[in-house]
Amino acid sequence: MPGLRRKGSKLLTDDLPVAGEDPSAFIRAHTALHEPPLVPELQLHLATEGDALWRMGEDELAATDLPAPFWAFAWAGGQALARYIIDTPDIIAEKRVLDFGSGSGLVGLASMHAGAMSALAADIDVFACAAATLNARANNVRLSTTSDDLVGQDGPWDIILVGDMCYEQPLADSVEAWLLDQASKGIKVLIGDPGRTYLPKGRLQKVISYAVKTSRELEDTDVRNTSVWQFS
């Protein structure tokens, strides 16, 4: 995503994670609990603006040998999807939810907050899974996690929720094909997205839009117009 692909930072890497470090310990040490602007009902372990994790660029990421910390930010697409779920709980009431590409776990947490039967936060980054677990504890909800790559798989879920996953073409293409297959099998698929380049709008129906407060450093704007979409 745009804000995590900067170059030229003068940030030292001494305080950043290295391969093999305990994810939960690192997250507790380098984040603070914040309420996402559009979802104040929940708290997440997030990077604080201006700190080392927030300012990490490509050079620092390469030095740590770890994936970009997407889990440390409440992205606009996830916030919009979480807001919609909380405001319209009938959509997920007593449903088994898959929060795909879960990052912080915000969408899965919102689902459990709104009355889902269960929620599985799936992200191939083990730091994201650890963040989702910590965030579930902070909000006193039950949330399962997996770092398995679920693309191409069927599973015991009734609805798939995807927040902000269309920022790279190869990823968006593979995920789109799988989500279309899932929708064809009767699985409800909802996507939260602020207009990323590779969003497959031709296959989607807009459900609702929100103005999501964000950081100019991350998104080049203070507010992103962000929509929830459903595969038609």
C-alpha positions as CSV (number, residue, x, y, z in Angstrom):
1,M,0.0,0.0,0.0
2,P,1.2,3.5,-0.8
3,G,2.5,4.7,2.5
4,L,4.7,1.8,3.1
5,R,6.7,2.0,-0.1
6,R,8.8,5.1,0.6
7,K,12.6,5.4,0.1
8,G,15.2,7.6,1.5
9,S,14.3,7.6,5.2
10,K,17.1,8.3,7.7
11,L,15.4,6.0,10.2
12,L,17.8,3.7,12.1
13,T,16.8,0.0,12.2
14,D,18.0,-0.8,15.7
15,D,14.4,-0.7,17.1
16,L,12.8,-2.6,14.2
17,P,12.0,-6.3,14.2
18,V,14.4,-8.9,12.9
19,A,13.6,-12.4,11.7
20,G,12.9,-14.7,14.6
21,E,11.7,-12.0,17.0
22,D,8.5,-12.8,18.9
23,P,5.7,-11.1,17.0
24,S,3.5,-10.4,20.0
25,A,6.3,-8.9,22.1
26,F,7.3,-6.7,19.2
27,I,3.7,-5.5,18.6
28,R,3.2,-4.7,22.3
29,A,6.5,-2.8,22.4
30,H,6.1,-0.7,19.2
31,T,2.4,0.1,19.0
32,A,-0.3,1.7,21.1
33,L,-4.0,1.1,21.4
34,H,-6.0,3.5,19.1
35,E,-9.6,3.8,18.0
36,P,-9.9,3.8,14.2
37,P,-11.7,7.1,13.3
38,L,-14.7,5.4,11.6
39,V,-14.9,2.6,14.1
40,P,-14.5,4.1,17.6
41,E,-16.2,1.0,19.1
42,L,-13.0,-0.9,18.8
43,Q,-9.4,-0.4,19.7
44,L,-6.4,-1.7,17.8
45,H,-2.6,-2.0,18.4
46,L,-1.5,0.6,15.7
47,A,1.6,2.5,14.8
48,T,1.6,6.0,16.2
49,E,2.2,8.8,13.7
50,G,5.9,9.8,13.7
51,D,7.3,6.7,15.5
52,A,9.8,4.2,14.0
53,L,7.2,1.8,12.7
54,W,5.1,4.5,11.1
55,R,8.1,6.0,9.3
56,M,9.5,2.7,8.0
57,G,10.4,2.8,4.3
58,E,11.7,0.2,1.8
59,D,15.3,0.4,3.0
60,E,14.3,-0.4,6.6
61,L,12.0,-3.2,5.5
62,A,14.9,-4.8,3.6
63,A,17.1,-4.6,6.6
64,T,14.6,-6.4,8.8
65,D,13.9,-9.2,6.4
66,L,10.2,-9.1,7.3
67,P,7.0,-8.2,5.5
68,A,5.7,-4.7,5.5
69,P,3.6,-4.0,8.7
70,F,0.3,-3.6,7.0
71,W,-1.3,-4.8,10.3
72,A,-0.1,-1.7,12.1
73,F,-2.5,0.6,10.2
74,A,-6.3,0.9,10.0
75,W,-6.6,1.1,6.3
76,A,-9.6,2.9,4.8
77,G,-11.1,-0.1,3.1
78,G,-11.1,-2.1,6.3
79,Q,-12.6,0.8,8.3
80,A,-15.5,1.2,5.8
81,L,-16.2,-2.5,5.8
82,A,-16.1,-2.7,9.6
83,R,-18.5,0.3,9.9
84,Y,-20.9,-1.3,7.5
85,I,-20.9,-4.6,9.4
86,I,-21.5,-2.9,12.7
87,D,-24.3,-0.8,11.4
88,T,-26.0,-3.6,9.5
89,P,-25.4,-6.6,11.8
90,D,-28.1,-8.8,10.1
91,I,-25.6,-9.4,7.3
92,I,-23.3,-11.5,9.6
93,A,-25.6,-12.5,12.5
94,E,-24.9,-16.1,13.3
95,K,-22.7,-16.4,10.3
96,R,-19.2,-17.9,10.0
97,V,-17.0,-15.0,8.7
98,L,-13.7,-15.1,6.9
99,D,-11.7,-11.9,7.2
100,F,-9.4,-12.4,4.3
101,G,-6.1,-10.4,4.2
102,S,-7.0,-9.4,7.7
103,G,-4.1,-7.3,8.7
104,S,-5.0,-5.9,12.2
105,G,-8.1,-8.1,12.3
106,L,-10.4,-5.1,12.3
107,V,-13.1,-6.5,10.1
108,G,-13.2,-9.8,11.9
109,L,-13.4,-8.0,15.2
110,A,-16.2,-5.9,13.9
111,S,-18.0,-9.0,12.8
112,M,-17.8,-10.6,16.3
113,H,-18.8,-7.3,17.9
114,A,-21.9,-7.3,15.7
115,G,-22.9,-10.9,16.4
116,A,-21.2,-13.3,14.0
117,M,-21.1,-16.9,15.0
118,S,-17.4,-17.0,14.4
119,A,-14.7,-15.1,12.6
120,L,-11.4,-16.3,11.1
121,A,-8.7,-13.7,10.4
122,A,-6.5,-15.0,7.6
123,D,-3.2,-13.3,6.7
124,I,0.0,-14.9,5.4
125,D,2.0,-12.6,7.7
126,V,2.5,-14.2,11.2
127,F,2.9,-10.7,12.6
128,A,-0.6,-9.8,11.3
129,C,-2.0,-13.0,13.0
130,A,-0.3,-12.0,16.2
131,A,-1.7,-8.5,16.0
132,A,-5.2,-9.8,15.3
133,T,-5.0,-12.0,18.4
134,L,-3.8,-9.1,20.6
135,N,-6.5,-6.9,19.2
136,A,-9.1,-9.5,20.0
137,R,-8.0,-9.6,23.6
138,A,-8.0,-5.8,23.8
139,N,-11.7,-5.9,22.7
140,N,-12.7,-8.9,24.7
141,V,-13.9,-10.9,21.7
142,R,-13.0,-14.4,20.4
143,L,-11.2,-14.5,17.0
144,S,-9.4,-17.3,15.3
145,T,-6.4,-16.7,13.1
146,T,-4.5,-18.5,10.3
147,S,-1.4,-17.7,8.3
148,D,-2.3,-20.3,5.6
149,D,-2.8,-19.0,2.1
150,L,-6.5,-19.7,1.5
151,V,-6.6,-18.5,-2.1
152,G,-8.1,-21.4,-4.2
153,Q,-9.5,-23.1,-1.2
154,D,-13.0,-23.8,0.1
155,G,-13.8,-23.5,3.8
156,P,-16.4,-23.5,6.5
157,W,-17.4,-19.9,6.0
158,D,-20.7,-18.3,5.0
159,I,-19.3,-14.8,4.1
160,I,-15.9,-13.5,3.0
161,L,-15.0,-9.9,4.0
162,V,-12.0,-8.3,2.2
163,G,-10.6,-4.9,3.2
164,D,-8.2,-3.1,0.9
165,M,-6.6,-5.9,-1.1
166,C,-6.5,-4.5,-4.6
167,Y,-3.3,-2.5,-4.5
168,E,-1.1,-4.8,-6.6
169,Q,-2.2,-6.4,-9.9
170,P,-0.9,-10.0,-9.4
171,L,-2.4,-10.2,-6.0
172,A,-5.7,-8.6,-7.1
173,D,-6.0,-10.9,-10.1
174,S,-5.5,-14.1,-8.1
175,V,-7.8,-13.0,-5.3
176,E,-10.5,-11.9,-7.7
177,A,-10.6,-15.3,-9.5
178,W,-10.9,-17.1,-6.1
179,L,-13.6,-14.7,-4.8
180,L,-15.6,-15.1,-8.0
181,D,-15.5,-18.9,-7.5
182,Q,-16.6,-18.5,-3.9
183,A,-19.5,-16.2,-4.9
184,S,-20.6,-18.7,-7.5
185,K,-20.9,-21.3,-4.7
186,G,-23.3,-19.1,-2.8
187,I,-20.8,-17.4,-0.5
188,K,-21.5,-13.7,0.1
189,V,-18.4,-11.6,-0.7
190,L,-18.0,-8.0,0.4
191,I,-15.0,-5.8,-0.3
192,G,-14.0,-2.5,1.3
193,D,-11.9,-0.4,-1.0
194,P,-11.1,3.4,-1.4
195,G,-10.6,3.1,-5.2
196,R,-7.4,1.2,-5.5
197,T,-6.1,0.8,-9.0
198,Y,-6.9,-2.9,-9.4
199,L,-10.3,-3.0,-7.9
200,P,-12.5,-5.1,-10.4
201,K,-15.4,-2.7,-10.5
202,G,-17.0,-4.4,-13.5
203,R,-17.8,-7.4,-11.3
204,L,-18.9,-5.4,-8.3
205,Q,-22.0,-3.7,-7.1
206,K,-21.6,-0.7,-4.8
207,V,-23.4,-1.0,-1.5
208,I,-22.5,2.1,0.5
209,S,-19.7,4.8,0.7
210,Y,-18.1,6.6,3.6
211,A,-15.7,9.5,4.0
212,V,-12.8,7.9,6.0
213,K,-10.3,10.1,7.9
214,T,-6.8,9.0,7.1
215,S,-3.2,10.3,7.2
216,R,-1.8,12.4,4.4
217,E,1.5,10.6,4.8
218,L,-0.1,7.2,4.2
219,E,-2.8,8.1,1.6
220,D,-1.7,11.6,0.2
221,T,-5.0,13.0,1.5
222,D,-6.8,13.6,4.9
223,V,-10.0,11.9,3.8
224,R,-10.6,8.9,1.4
225,N,-14.0,8.3,-0.1
226,T,-14.3,4.6,0.5
227,S,-17.0,2.1,-0.6
228,V,-18.2,-1.3,0.3
229,W,-18.8,-3.5,-2.7
230,Q,-20.4,-6.9,-3.3
231,F,-19.6,-9.4,-6.0
232,S,-22.6,-9.6,-8.2
